[in-house]
Amino acid sequence: MPIAVDQPVPDFTAPSTAGEFTFSSLRGKKVVLFFYPKDNTPGCTTESLQFRDLYERFQAAGAEVVGISRDSVKSHDNFKTKLELPYTLVSDADEAICALFDVIKMKKMYGKEVRGIERSTFLVDADGVLRREFRGVKVPGHVEAIVDAVQAL
């Protein structure tokens, strides 16, 4: 059963660029979870760079940013190093976190139906409760809107 707005986010643990990532370790901070389809693709690179460029504003608002995709930790490490990303990237190879947030969708890519992550962002308050969700995200202007939403939280 996917999580709904105004529900507490269940704790989860997964491998990440910072070792074993445990969601509950961020309790007391606002959390921005952004799900993206794939490392080193144009839209995901642009989105990741925008989160990087506005990272200090997220930190100033008391928020931590976490990127999540199905890529391996090795792929994430390379992506993070290449783009100089200051935040953790979580590997959800078994799609357990994706299922929790219901972000796996059938999408069209080059005219074919493919199963993949729908670009989505979730805002969690300092008590671990999901407060906002942004689904089917278009990259232009999105990260700015998330900063504003975090500041308003």
C-alpha positions in Angstrom: 0.0 0.0 0.0 1.6 3.3 -1.0 2.0 6.1 1.5 -0.4 9.0 1.4 0.0 12.7 2.2 -0.3 13.4 6.0 0.8 9.8 6.8 4.1 9.0 8.6 6.7 7.6 6.3 7.7 4.1 7.4 11.4 3.7 8.1 13.5 2.1 5.4 17.1 1.2 4.9 19.0 0.9 1.6 22.5 1.1 0.2 23.7 4.6 -0.7 26.7 6.8 -1.6 27.0 7.4 2.2 27.0 3.7 3.1 23.8 2.2 4.6 21.1 4.8 4.5 18.3 4.7 7.1 15.4 7.1 6.7 14.8 7.5 10.4 18.3 8.9 10.8 17.0 12.2 9.3 14.2 12.6 12.0 14.2 16.2 13.2 15.0 17.6 9.7 12.7 18.2 6.8 13.5 15.8 4.0 13.2 16.2 0.2 13.1 12.7 -1.5 13.4 13.0 -5.2 13.0 10.0 -7.4 14.5 10.1 -10.8 14.7 7.5 -13.7 18.4 7.1 -14.3 21.9 8.4 -13.6 23.7 10.2 -16.5 20.6 10.9 -18.6 19.9 14.5 -19.7 16.8 15.3 -17.5 18.1 13.5 -14.4 21.5 15.3 -14.8 19.8 18.7 -15.1 17.5 18.0 -12.1 20.4 16.7 -10.0 22.5 19.8 -10.8 19.6 22.1 -9.8 19.3 20.4 -6.5 23.1 20.8 -6.1 23.0 24.5 -7.0 20.2 25.2 -4.5 21.5 22.8 -1.8 22.5 25.6 0.5 19.0 27.0 0.4 17.6 23.6 1.4 20.1 23.4 4.2 19.2 26.9 5.4 15.5 25.9 5.5 16.4 22.9 7.7 16.0 20.3 5.0 18.1 17.4 3.7 18.0 16.3 0.0 18.1 12.6 -1.0 18.0 11.4 -4.5 16.7 7.9 -5.2 16.8 5.7 -8.4 17.2 2.0 -9.3 20.8 2.5 -10.3 23.6 0.7 -8.4 25.7 2.4 -5.7 28.6 2.2 -8.1 26.7 4.1 -10.7 25.5 6.6 -8.1 29.1 7.1 -6.8 30.3 7.9 -10.3 27.3 10.3 -11.0 27.8 12.0 -7.6 31.5 12.5 -8.2 31.1 13.7 -11.8 28.5 16.3 -10.9 29.9 17.1 -7.4 26.6 16.4 -5.7 26.6 17.3 -2.0 23.7 15.0 -1.1 23.2 11.3 -0.7 22.0 9.1 -3.6 20.1 6.0 -2.6 20.1 2.8 -4.6 16.7 1.1 -4.8 17.6 -1.8 -7.0 14.8 -4.0 -5.6 12.2 -1.1 -6.0 11.0 -1.4 -2.4 11.2 2.4 -1.8 9.7 3.0 -5.2 6.8 0.8 -4.3 6.3 2.6 -1.0 5.9 5.9 -2.9 4.2 4.4 -5.9 6.6 5.9 -8.5 7.0 2.9 -10.9 4.9 3.5 -14.0 4.6 2.4 -17.5 6.1 5.1 -19.7 6.7 5.7 -23.4 10.3 5.9 -24.5 11.2 6.1 -28.2 7.7 4.8 -29.0 8.0 1.7 -26.7 6.2 1.0 -23.4 8.8 0.7 -20.6 8.5 0.3 -16.9 10.4 2.9 -15.0 10.4 5.6 -12.3 8.1 8.5 -12.8 10.1 11.7 -11.8 8.6 12.6 -8.5 9.5 14.6 -5.4 8.2 14.1 -1.8 8.4 16.6 1.1 8.6 15.0 4.6 8.3 17.2 7.7 10.7 17.0 10.7 8.4 14.5 12.4 8.6 12.0 9.5 5.2 12.8 8.0 4.7 13.1 4.3 3.3 16.6 3.6 3.5 17.2 -0.1 4.0 15.1 -3.3 4.9 16.3 -6.8 4.3 13.6 -9.4 5.1 13.5 -13.1 7.5 16.4 -12.6 8.9 18.5 -15.5 12.4 19.6 -14.6 12.3 23.3 -15.6 11.4 25.4 -12.5 10.8 22.3 -10.4 13.6 22.6 -7.9 12.9 26.3 -7.3 9.3 25.3 -6.5 10.5 22.6 -4.1 12.7 25.2 -2.2 9.7 27.4 -1.8 7.6 24.5 -0.6 10.2 23.5 1.9 10.5 27.1 3.2 6.7 27.1 3.7 6.6 23.8 5.5 
